[in-house]
């Protein structure tokens, strides 16, 4: 069935439903970006172990040795990016600058996380989580 035939077979209710679903999807993307807290520190972990805990306010370039090789991380203007990585697909580099969230270089097992002080307080172990 071609696109024109598909559009002719839909009702007005189908078109309204499709429009509402597209609108909800786009608003969800915007909402998630606003919900993430603004971070103050950059956590750099290799193999699950904390290597650096740096303030995001100070510009610097850091080299971290991962399981495959060295990963170069740049902090500048309250943003973070990975500039060089030994991995094959370079998805971590293609992610570009981030202000919130994290960048993961899975082949090299390097994680860069922008976190806030509230995140650090919430990571405490309690009686339930052990």
C-alpha positions in Angstrom: 0.0 0.0 0.0 1.4 3.4 -0.9 1.4 6.5 1.3 -1.5 8.2 -0.5 -3.7 5.1 -0.2 -2.8 4.9 3.5 -3.8 8.5 4.1 -7.0 8.1 2.2 -8.0 5.1 4.4 -7.5 6.9 7.7 -10.2 8.8 9.5 -10.0 12.2 11.1 -9.8 10.6 14.5 -6.7 8.5 13.3 -5.0 11.7 12.1 -5.8 13.5 15.4 -4.4 10.6 17.4 -1.3 10.5 15.3 -0.8 14.3 15.8 -1.3 14.0 19.6 1.2 11.1 19.8 3.8 13.0 17.9 3.2 16.1 20.1 3.6 14.0 23.3 6.8 12.4 22.0 8.4 15.8 21.2 7.3 17.3 24.5 8.7 14.3 26.3 12.2 15.0 24.8 12.0 18.6 25.9 10.7 17.7 29.4 13.5 15.2 30.0 16.2 17.8 29.1 14.7 20.2 31.7 14.2 17.6 34.4 17.9 16.6 34.6 19.6 18.7 37.3 22.4 21.1 36.4 25.6 19.5 37.5 28.5 21.1 39.3 31.0 18.2 39.2 32.4 16.0 36.5 32.9 12.3 37.6 35.2 10.3 35.4 35.1 6.5 36.0 37.1 3.7 34.5 35.9 0.1 35.0 33.4 1.4 37.7 36.1 3.0 39.8 36.2 6.8 40.3 39.4 8.3 38.7 38.6 12.0 38.7 36.1 14.2 40.5 36.5 17.7 38.9 34.6 21.0 39.1 32.8 21.8 35.9 33.7 25.5 36.3 37.4 25.1 35.7 38.5 24.5 32.0 40.9 21.6 31.6 41.8 18.6 29.5 42.3 15.2 31.1 43.7 12.0 29.8 42.4 8.7 31.3 43.8 5.3 30.6 41.0 2.8 29.9 41.0 -0.9 29.0 41.8 -0.2 25.3 43.9 2.9 25.5 43.8 6.6 26.5 40.7 8.7 26.3 41.0 12.5 26.2 38.2 14.5 28.0 37.8 18.2 27.7 35.9 20.5 30.2 35.2 24.0 28.9 32.5 26.6 29.5 30.5 24.4 31.9 30.4 21.6 29.3 32.2 18.3 28.8 33.1 16.2 25.8 35.4 13.3 24.8 37.8 14.6 22.1 39.9 11.4 21.5 39.2 7.7 22.1 40.8 4.5 21.0 37.5 2.8 20.4 36.5 1.8 16.8 33.0 3.4 16.5 33.8 6.7 18.2 30.2 7.1 19.4 31.4 8.8 22.5 33.2 11.5 20.5 30.1 11.9 18.2 28.0 12.7 21.2 29.7 16.1 21.4 29.4 18.6 24.3 27.0 17.9 27.1 25.8 20.1 30.0 23.8 17.4 31.8 23.8 13.6 31.8 26.7 11.3 30.8 28.9 10.1 28.0 29.9 6.4 27.9 32.8 4.9 26.0 31.8 1.3 26.3 34.8 -0.4 24.5 37.3 1.6 26.7 35.0 1.3 29.8 35.2 5.1 30.5 32.2 7.0 31.8 32.0 10.8 32.1 29.1 11.9 34.4 28.0 15.5 35.1 26.6 15.3 38.6 25.4 17.6 41.3 25.9 17.5 45.1 22.4 16.1 45.5 23.4 13.1 43.4 26.3 12.4 45.7 24.1 12.5 48.7 21.5 10.2 47.1 24.2 7.5 46.5 24.6 6.7 50.1 23.9 3.1 51.0 21.0 2.5 53.4 19.6 -0.5 55.2 17.4 -1.5 52.3 19.9 -1.3 49.4 22.7 -2.8 51.5 
